[in-house]
């Protein structure tokens, strides 16, 4: 069953799905190729119009943290949908960093996804918000594993019974709510879904792909990867996280 619930990034979800412990597994031979699409063109209205992806949590901007996680997880390309960000040049190789823009700028996540997917070349894509300061490579690898296992990689990822191979995987928060801008998808499946969809809801285009839900269990004291800083309270919570948000250095094991 696809996750269901209210719009936006979060939504309620059915029981089941894989539960992953904290950690950062290293990529192995035979890992599927993927590109990362970072949606960074929003208006930041709930933050008073601030440049949300450029806000600093800990040692770097939130957009830089997401790009760093994608590169460390093995992304072949990082496609930034939105204005260029000079700080990403120190993280992503020049030939691997691509820029895209929805038309008109700020039109919303579905047009932004179309623009980013137009630049993707890998068979799998990670679709990510730019306001996830605690997203790390291990989280993305877990999502990629969950998305690709039913396509022949041989490891069970869900307690549910699936009638067909998964075409994507979404991170779920500690209540089981799907995080619609933290997922990995079949690029072909995503293109087909976008071609058949004329609405404006991200959940509307992604939900019918029947994604696997991945529930990550943070280690003690570890901040949750689903913490998206789109309100002043969430930003303050991230910046105040002991040893992570408030420090000016990257914590150990943060690759």
Phi, psi and omega in degrees: 000139175286155175299149179229165177142192184290164181289190185084193182289322182269164176186157179287161185218161177284163176293165179102189183096163183276150176242120185251134176286166176296155178143177182224080179299144181274148179292146180244179179296144177084006177296139181292146178285142177214152170253154178249129175251117180252118181272108189229030183247014182291167184272348180062037186296325181283354174247027177071025180083012180293156174286085189304310182299336181273355179291140185267131171234117183074240188266349187203171178294159179295322178298320179295321179297319179292317178297320179298318178298318181296315180296314181296332179279349176107017180301134178284324177224148172244116183253111181264117178264106185141188180298152176296150183228108185303329183292343179286342181295336179276354185247319185250134177300143184307319182287346182258353182260117181241148178247143176217163179214135174286156179241124351286163178305137182081015184289343179127172187291328181291311173300324178295319177297318177301315182296316180293318181295332177297340179263349184283146179234341182283158180288343179232148179226142169263130178248117194225142169288159180262013183237040183243081187293341183252013174288135181229169183302320181300324178294317180293322179294322177297319178294317180296319176301314182294323181289327188261346186299318182285357175263018172117009183268354161084015177236135179291142180234353186218148175278349179278165177261122183255136181273347180207164181300148177292146175247008179178170178216142180238144170286140174246148178279188186289351174259001181089009180280129181293138178256099193291345177248033171216084185204167175236142190218153166294124181298320180295317179295323180291320177297318179295319180296318179293323180295331183264003188239132178238017180267191184240002183266127177297319177298326180296326180272328184270327184304315181295349177284356175057058184287150169287141176261132177247119179256112182270133178256101181299147174290165181304126179083353181277135179288150182285138181292342182275000181290104179259131189264075181249008174223159177303322180295317180294321179296318178296321178296319179294315181292336180266004183290121185302126176081355181235284186293327186271345184278160178256017176226158179281134181291159176301142176072025185266013182290000000 
